Amino acid sequence: MNIIIIPAYEPTLSLISLIKDLKAYPIGPIIVIDDGSGSLYREIFETAGNLDCIVVTHETNLGKGAAIKSGIQEAQKRFKDINAYITCDSDGQHLPQDIFNIYEKSIEYPNHFILGVRKHRQKGIPLKSKLGNIFSSFYFRLSTGVSCPDTQTGLRAIPVLLTEDALGIKENRYDYEMVFLTKQAKSGFPMYYVDIDTIYIENNRASHFKPIKDSILIYKQPIRFTLASISSAVIDIGIFTLLILILKGTLLESVAIASITARLISGYYNFLMNRLWSFNNRENIKSQLIKYGILYVIQLLSSIFLVTFLAHIFSFITYVKLVVDGTLFVISYFIQKHWVFRKKSTN
């Protein structure tokens, strides 16, 4: 048995149309989650109930991830012999035929995490959606080593053996789907991709995804890493400037002392920020500090060597340094994520 789970927040009548269309297919039960939509949308959910859907109501808006978890929990209470949970959006982005295709594939591949991959090359796709998907897939590949053409798709088949994982993700909003997908990719769980049509109604106006706020949730780790690096640079420059003003001696001595002191203080600050905030890993600090120190020295030497080497090829040395240091910054992020601050155990 497969269970259809539809999280919904302030839905339009497209939700009712979707349910009616799905009823034409030989599918299992449909669970609709009212994620705190309020009294203005009560009639829509009552109609869904009259169409033999199971309606679960959140009194307040808890987020898409929380709604999916509520749907899974309700399915566990009501049904036995569940094969998979099919999650889909309520805003008309997923065609009933595509949902049914995912439904059938989950039966054919019962031990796979199945994703409905949207065709982002279709005409009419908003540019921000295309660019967002390109960046998301690139970041996902670097983070996990797994290629996924559509990390943000809401049409998925979660096999029942991943129930504990699905309910154990602490994130509750739009970041839930990315975190869950990343966890499965890192664990090596088999994934299967199914092409689906891309539907954007009125430039996706019905979507409740907030590009800035929700992107910060999804990519909070690299954003924190970037902010930590920027603040470290400010501290480095500030301490260097202060020491230059108060130190006495030759210019070479003052610059050397100020540079080394500023770099050591800002470097340790950056280490603590990444340990406690960016990657939130409070395991063996000695081991982390040694690894960070090794990476720090290698990154510094690499910058000096590459900038010097490329300066003989390109005349704009400032641009060369920006490109080199920018590339090393990205590489450093993933090395710190997967080596320096890699957690030995995951929940």
C-alpha positions in Angstrom: 0.0 0.0 0.0 1.2 3.5 -0.9 0.0 6.6 0.9 -0.4 9.9 -0.8 0.6 12.8 1.5 -0.2 16.4 0.5 1.0 19.2 2.8 -1.1 22.3 2.3 -1.0 25.9 3.6 -3.6 28.3 2.5 -4.4 26.2 -0.7 -6.5 27.3 -3.7 -9.2 25.2 -5.3 -6.3 23.5 -7.3 -6.0 21.2 -4.3 -9.6 19.9 -4.8 -9.0 19.5 -8.5 -5.8 17.6 -7.8 -7.6 15.2 -5.4 -10.5 14.6 -7.8 -8.0 13.9 -10.6 -6.0 11.5 -8.4 -9.2 9.6 -7.5 -9.4 8.5 -11.2 -6.2 6.5 -10.7 -5.9 3.2 -8.7 -4.0 4.7 -5.8 -4.1 4.3 -2.1 -5.3 6.6 0.7 -4.8 10.3 0.5 -3.7 12.3 3.6 -4.0 16.1 3.4 -2.4 18.2 6.1 -3.9 21.6 6.9 -0.8 23.4 8.1 -2.4 26.1 10.1 -4.3 27.7 7.1 -7.0 29.1 9.3 -10.8 29.5 9.2 -10.8 31.1 5.7 -9.7 27.8 4.2 -11.8 25.5 6.3 -14.3 24.8 3.5 -11.5 23.6 1.2 -10.3 21.1 3.7 -13.9 20.0 4.5 -14.4 19.3 0.8 -11.2 17.3 0.8 -12.6 15.3 3.7 -15.9 14.7 1.8 -13.8 13.3 -1.1 -12.6 10.5 1.3 -9.3 12.1 2.2 -7.9 12.0 5.7 -7.4 15.5 6.9 -4.9 16.3 9.6 -5.0 19.8 11.0 -2.3 21.9 12.6 -3.7 24.7 14.7 -0.7 27.0 13.7 1.6 27.0 10.7 4.5 24.6 11.6 6.1 24.3 8.1 6.2 21.9 5.2 8.6 19.5 6.9 6.4 19.3 10.0 3.3 18.7 7.8 5.0 15.8 6.0 6.0 14.3 9.3 2.4 14.6 10.6 1.2 12.8 7.4 3.6 10.0 7.9 2.7 9.6 11.6 -1.0 9.6 10.7 -0.4 6.9 8.1 1.5 4.8 10.6 -1.5 5.0 13.0 -4.1 4.1 10.5 -2.5 1.6 8.1 -0.4 -1.5 8.0 1.6 -3.0 5.1 2.7 0.4 3.9 5.1 0.3 1.0 5.9 4.0 0.6 4.8 7.6 1.3 4.2 9.7 -1.9 4.6 13.4 -1.1 3.4 16.0 -3.5 2.6 19.7 -3.5 -0.9 21.1 -3.3 -0.4 24.1 -5.6 -0.9 22.4 -9.0 2.8 22.0 -9.8 2.5 18.2 -10.1 0.4 16.6 -12.7 -1.8 13.6 -11.5 -0.2 11.4 -14.2 3.3 12.2 -12.8 2.2 11.5 -9.3 0.8 8.2 -10.4 4.0 7.4 -12.2 6.0 8.0 -9.0 3.4 5.8 -7.2 4.0 2.9 -9.7 7.8 3.3 -9.6 7.8 3.0 -5.8 6.2 -0.4 -6.2 8.7 -1.4 -8.9 11.6 -0.1 -6.8 10.5 -0.6 -3.2 13.9 0.0 -1.7 14.7 3.2 -3.5 14.2 6.9 -2.6 12.4 8.1 -5.7 12.4 11.7 -6.9 10.3 13.3 -9.6 12.8 15.4 -11.6 11.4 18.5 -13.2 12.4 19.5 -16.8 13.9 22.9 -16.1 14.7 23.4 -19.8 11.0 23.7 -20.7 9.7 27.0 -21.9 8.0 29.2 -19.4 10.2 28.3 -16.4 11.0 31.4 -14.3 14.7 32.3 -14.5 15.1 32.4 -10.7 13.8 28.8 -10.6 16.3 27.7 -13.2 19.3 29.4 -11.5 18.2 28.2 -8.1 18.1 24.6 -9.3 21.5 24.9 -11.0 23.1 26.2 -7.8 21.3 23.8 -5.6 22.3 20.8 -7.7 25.9 22.0 -7.8 26.1 22.6 -4.0 24.5 19.2 -3.4 27.1 17.4 -5.7 30.0 19.1 -3.8 28.4 18.3 -0.4 27.6 14.7 -1.0 29.4 13.5 -4.1 26.1 12.4 -5.5 24.6 14.0 -8.6 20.9 15.0 -8.2 19.3 16.9 -11.1 16.5 18.3 -8.9 17.1 18.7 -5.2 14.1 20.9 -4.6 11.4 18.7 -6.0 8.4 18.1 -3.7 7.2 15.0 -5.6 8.9 12.1 -3.9 8.4 8.5 -2.9 9.8 7.7 0.6 10.1 4.0 1.2 8.6 2.8 4.5 12.0 1.5 5.7 13.1 5.2 5.9 10.2 6.1 8.2 12.4 6.5 11.2 14.8 8.8 9.2 11.9 10.8 7.9 10.5 11.4 11.3 13.9 12.0 12.9 14.9 15.1 10.9 14.7 18.0 13.3 14.1 20.7 10.6 10.4 21.5 10.0 10.2 23.9 7.2 11.4 24.0 3.6 14.8 23.0 4.7 13.4 19.6 5.8 13.4 18.1 2.2 17.0 19.2 1.5 18.3 17.9 4.8 16.5 14.5 4.4 17.8 14.2 0.8 21.3 15.0 1.9 21.2 12.4 4.6 20.1 9.7 2.3 22.8 10.6 -0.3 25.6 10.6 2.3 24.4 7.2 3.6 24.5 5.8 0.1 20.8 4.9 0.0 19.8 4.1 -3.6 17.9 6.9 -5.4 15.9 6.7 -8.6 14.9 9.6 -10.7 11.8 9.9 -12.8 11.2 12.8 -15.3 8.1 14.8 -14.7 6.6 17.9 -16.3 7.3 21.3 -14.8 4.2 23.3 -14.1 4.3 27.0 -13.0 0.9 28.6 -12.8 1.0 32.4 -13.0 4.8 32.4 -12.4 4.3 30.1 -9.4 2.4 32.7 -7.5 0.6 30.1 -5.4 3.8 28.9 -3.9 4.5 29.9 -0.3 8.3 29.5 -0.7 10.0 32.7 0.4 13.2 33.0 -1.7 15.3 34.9 0.9 14.0 33.5 4.2 13.7 29.9 3.1 17.0 29.9 1.1 18.7 31.0 4.3 17.1 28.0 6.1 18.2 25.6 3.4 21.7 26.9 3.0 22.3 28.2 6.5 25.6 26.3 6.9 27.5 27.9 3.9 25.9 31.3 4.7 27.2 31.0 8.3 30.6 30.0 7.1 30.7 33.0 4.8 29.6 35.4 7.5 32.2 33.9 9.9 34.9 34.4 7.2 33.9 38.0 6.6 33.9 38.9 10.3 37.3 37.2 10.6 38.6 39.4 7.8 37.3 42.5 9.6 38.9 41.5 12.8 42.2 40.8 11.0 42.3 44.2 9.3 41.1 45.9 12.5 43.8 44.4 14.7 46.5 44.9 12.1 45.5 48.6 11.8 45.5 49.1 15.6 48.9 47.5 16.1 50.5 49.5 13.3 49.3 52.7 15.1 50.7 51.7 18.5 53.8 49.7 17.7 57.2 51.3 17.7 60.2 50.1 15.7 61.1 49.8 12.1 58.3 49.5 9.5 59.3 45.9 8.7 59.2 44.9 12.4 55.8 46.7 12.9 54.2 45.1 9.8 55.6 41.7 10.6 54.4 41.7 14.3 51.0 43.3 13.3 50.4 40.8 10.5 51.3 37.7 12.5 49.4 38.8 15.6 46.3 39.8 13.6 46.3 36.6 11.6 46.7 34.4 14.7 43.8 36.1 16.6 41.5 36.3 13.6 42.4 32.7 12.6 41.5 31.3 16.1 38.3 33.4 16.1 37.4 31.9 12.7 38.1 28.4 14.0 35.8 28.9 17.0 33.1 30.4 14.9 33.1 27.5 12.5 33.3 25.0 15.3 30.5 26.4 17.4 28.3 28.1 14.8 28.9 27.2 11.1 29.3 23.5 11.6 28.1 23.2 15.2 30.5 20.3 16.1 31.8 20.4 19.7 33.7 17.1 19.5 37.5 16.8 20.1 38.7 20.4 19.9 42.4 19.4 19.9 42.0 17.2 16.8 39.9 19.9 15.1 42.5 22.6 15.9 45.3 20.5 14.5 43.4 19.8 11.3 42.3 23.4 11.0 45.9 24.6 11.4 47.1 22.3 8.7 44.4 23.5 6.3 45.1 27.1 7.3 48.8 26.8 6.4 48.2 24.9 3.2 45.5 27.4 2.1 47.9 30.3 2.8 50.8 28.7 0.9 48.5 27.7 -2.0 47.3 31.3 -2.3 50.9 32.7 -2.4 52.1 30.1 -4.9 49.0 30.3 -7.2 48.8 34.1 -7.3 52.6 34.3 -8.0 52.4 31.7 -10.7 49.3 33.1 -12.4 50.6 36.7 -12.2 53.1 35.8 -14.8 50.2 34.8 -17.2 47.6 37.5 -16.3 48.5 41.1 -15.8 45.7 42.0 -13.4 47.1 40.6 -10.2 44.3 41.8 -8.0 41.7 39.9 -10.1 44.0 36.9 -10.0 44.1 37.0 -6.2 40.3 37.4 -6.0 39.7 34.3 -8.3 42.4 32.2 -6.5 41.2 33.1 -3.0 37.6 32.7 -3.9 38.2 29.3 -5.3 40.3 28.3 -2.2 37.5 29.7 0.0 35.0 27.3 -1.6 37.4 24.4 -1.3 38.1 25.2 2.3 34.4 25.2 3.1 34.0 21.6 1.9 37.3 20.4 3.5 36.2 21.9 6.8 32.8 20.4 6.5 34.0 16.9 5.6 37.3 16.7 7.4 38.0 19.3 10.1 34.5 19.5 11.6 33.0 16.2 10.3 30.9 14.6 13.0 31.8 11.1 13.9 28.2 10.2 14.6 24.9 11.4 13.1 21.4 11.2 14.4 
